[in-house]
Each structure stands twice: as C-alpha cells, then as structure tokens.
C-alpha cells in the first residue's frame, strides 16, 4: 500500500472526499514526524510503537577494501509491531 492507496482507503472508510482524506493523512504523518523530531515516542495501541534512538559511533569495515572506517553517531527510528499486526 502506498500513500495514494492509504488516502483512498481512508476516504472510503471515513466517508470523506479524496481531498479531505489526503489532508487527514498528511496531518497524521506530520504529527508523527514532529513528535519523533522532538524526541517523543508515538504509540498507537495494538498497532505500532515508533521511537527514535541514538546509535553510538563505531568502527566498521568497508567490505570492498577491508579497510576500517569510522561510522559516526546518529539517530535512528525504531518500529515495534503491535499485537493486531502479527
């Protein structure tokens, strides 16, 4: 399912026009993104938990040259499926 399919499904199930459904989907996506950027966890009970995590810097190996490289620290997004998805 892509974003267009999601908009159509929301429009059908909620009785909205495609424009209204697109606005609702965009608003939901933006709200999740803003919460994650602020360091907050997003929980939709039974469906998904989304949170950011700080990954420490580490040393890796370039598989092509076998040369050691330094991988910088970064933030990553973690997803945990809820019971309704499994």
DRENSENU-833452 format. One record per residue: y, x, z of N, C-alpha, C in turn; residue number from 1; residue in one letter. Coordinates in steps of 0.001 Angstrom, whole numbers, plus 500000, padded with zeros to 6 digits. Atoms other than C-alpha are relative to their C-alpha. Example, Ala and Ser with C-alpha at 12.3 -4.5 7.8 and 13.67 -1.06 7.14 Angstrom:
<recs>
    nyy    nxx    nzz   cayy   caxx   cazz    cyy    cxx    czz seq type
 498810 500890 500000 495500 512300 507800 501200 500900 500000   1    A
 498810 499180 499940 498940 513670 507140 501090 499230 500730   2    S
</recs>
This chain:
<recs>
    nyy    nxx    nzz   cayy   caxx   cazz    cyy    cxx    czz seq type
 498830 500858 500000 500000 500000 500000 501230 500902 500000   1    X
 498739 499263 500015 503411 501379 499100 501103 499098 500553   2    X
 498895 500754 499404 506849 500230 500256 500233 498672 499277   3    X
 499812 501237 500756 507164 497657 497450 498966 498952 500356   4    X
 501061 500921 499598 503817 496126 498364 500258 499451 501402   5    X
 499691 500436 498642 504867 496005 502016 501117 498962 499996   6    X
 498892 500959 500094 508114 494230 501109 499488 498653 499499   7    X
 500553 501250 500521 506189 491643 499071 499167 499284 501053   8    X
 500845 500608 498969 503695 491077 501905 500852 499389 501118   9    X
 499113 500528 498957 506474 490639 504476 500695 498742 499495  10    X
 499321 501168 500572 508307 488228 502158 499075 498785 500000  11    X
 500959 501114 500060 505174 486097 501676 499654 499474 501389  12    X
 500465 500427 498678 504053 486044 505317 501115 499443 500877  13    X
 498886 500457 499165 507521 485505 506822 500842 498935 499319  14    X
 499237 501011 500713 508808 483095 504178 501417 500453 499682  15    X
 498697 499434 500318 511678 485385 503190 500114 500279 498505  16    X
 499816 499539 501378 513197 486301 499858 499674 501487 499965  17    X
 500288 498572 500118 512377 489749 498495 501159 500847 500540  18    X
 498833 499252 499504 515933 490909 499303 500038 500003 501526  19    X
 500017 500074 498540 515674 489700 502898 498873 500863 500568  20    X
 501151 499228 499534 512228 491267 503305 500272 501494 499858  21    X
 499664 498589 500193 513473 494573 501866 500962 500458 501079  22    X
 499069 499673 498922 516338 494536 504360 499295 500148 501336  23    X
 500744 499946 498746 513932 493855 507224 499138 501261 500073  24    X
 500857 498805 500033 511528 496625 506176 500860 501256 500140  25    X
 499105 498842 499906 514390 499104 505683 500548 500157 501421  26    X
 499480 499952 498634 515830 498198 509098 498932 500513 500967  27    X
 501086 499560 499121 512444 498706 510783 499731 501492 499820  28    X
 500236 498580 500274 511900 502073 509091 501129 500851 500577  29    X
 498860 499249 499465 515413 503230 510021 499987 500036 501521  30    X
 500062 500042 498534 514954 502130 513644 498947 500977 500527  31    X
 501056 499064 499602 511691 504104 513909 500488 501434 499809  32    X
 499525 498644 500286 513261 507188 512286 501059 500436 501011  33    X
 498955 499673 499038 516301 507078 514591 499413 500258 501383  34    X
 500644 499799 498699 514090 506753 517681 499285 501344 500054  35    X
 500711 498722 500038 511959 509725 516629 500978 501167 500008  36    X
 498989 498932 500012 515056 511835 515892 500623 500184 501376  37    X
 499447 499940 498643 516318 511004 519397 498970 500482 501015  38    X
 501042 499508 499108 513025 512261 520859 499238 498915 500725  39    X
 500686 501115 499358 511760 508814 521822 498653 499728 499334  40    X
 501307 500402 500518 508194 507571 521409 500104 498564 499501  41    X
 500026 501357 500549 507616 504470 519233 498583 499464 500191  42    X
 501310 500590 499732 504770 502217 520395 499992 498569 499490  43    X
 500272 501365 500423 503550 499113 518580 498609 499706 500545  44    X
 501266 500166 499301 500809 497933 520953 498864 499513 499092  45    X
 501173 500354 500776 497374 497784 519374 500034 500492 498570  46    X
 499879 499581 501397 498671 499205 516078 500171 501509 499886  47    X
 499740 498573 500165 500189 502675 516366 500947 500504 501088  48    X
 499056 499283 499160 501920 505169 518637 500477 501191 499179  49    X
 499421 498913 500773 504295 507605 516935 500925 500773 500933  50    X
 499162 499166 499142 505905 510535 518751 500228 501343 499318  51    X
 499773 498655 500498 507423 513915 517997 499507 500991 501043  52    X
 500511 498961 499131 506046 517128 519424 500540 501330 499503  53    X
 499511 498674 500358 507392 520674 519481 498788 500912 499801  54    X
 501090 499061 500279 504984 523118 517840 500567 501410 500172  55    X
 499523 498650 499697 505389 526700 519132 499860 500914 498795  56    X
 500118 498973 501049 505942 529698 516870 498654 500696 500169  57    X
 501305 499337 499939 502733 531515 515985 499844 500953 498831  58    X
 500301 499065 501074 501276 534226 513823 498882 499409 499161  59    X
 501011 500496 500924 499333 533149 510747 499622 501086 499012  60    X
 500441 499058 501018 497618 534849 507833 500149 499351 498639  61    X
 499891 500451 501382 498535 534454 504176 498610 500121 499378  62    X
 501369 499934 500509 495145 533530 502630 499870 500793 498693  63    X
 500053 499279 501268 496029 535128 499306 500031 501517 500204  64    X
 499814 498552 499826 497148 538553 500565 499393 500529 501296  65    X
 500529 499655 498671 495557 538536 504066 501049 500671 500883  66    X
 498891 499424 499253 498980 539637 505325 500371 499073 501157  67    X
 499572 500797 498854 500089 538492 508788 501430 499532 499762  68    X
 498663 500566 500141 503116 536185 508733 500368 499283 501289  69    X
 499523 500716 498826 505250 534664 511457 500366 498575 499588  70    X
 499721 501410 500272 505285 530839 511418 500974 499530 501081  71    X
 498993 500380 498996 508452 529510 513113 499635 498709 500744  72    X
 500168 501228 499227 508545 526813 515789 500620 498843 499228  73    X
 499447 501173 500683 509147 523286 514506 499547 498732 500709  74    X
 500398 501317 499496 508977 519605 515388 499063 499362 498996  75    X
 500938 500717 500851 506074 517573 514038 499860 498569 500506  76    X
 500214 501395 499629 505320 513841 514049 498508 499791 500205  77    X
 501396 500300 499671 502076 512705 515696 499783 498495 499963  78    X
 500373 501407 500078 500396 509378 514949 498687 499799 500752  79    X
 501245 500363 499332 497762 507724 517127 499724 498541 499664  80    X
 500364 501353 500413 495996 504677 515732 499651 499138 501200  81    X
 500320 500956 498947 495754 501602 517934 498655 499339 499761  82    X
 501327 500627 500061 492647 499527 518571 499855 499018 498840  83    X
 500100 500953 501099 493496 496992 515838 499805 500674 498652  84    X
 500156 499282 501261 493409 499696 513145 498626 500619 499834  85    X
 501298 499325 500071 490000 501086 513998 498887 499004 499823  86    X
</recs>
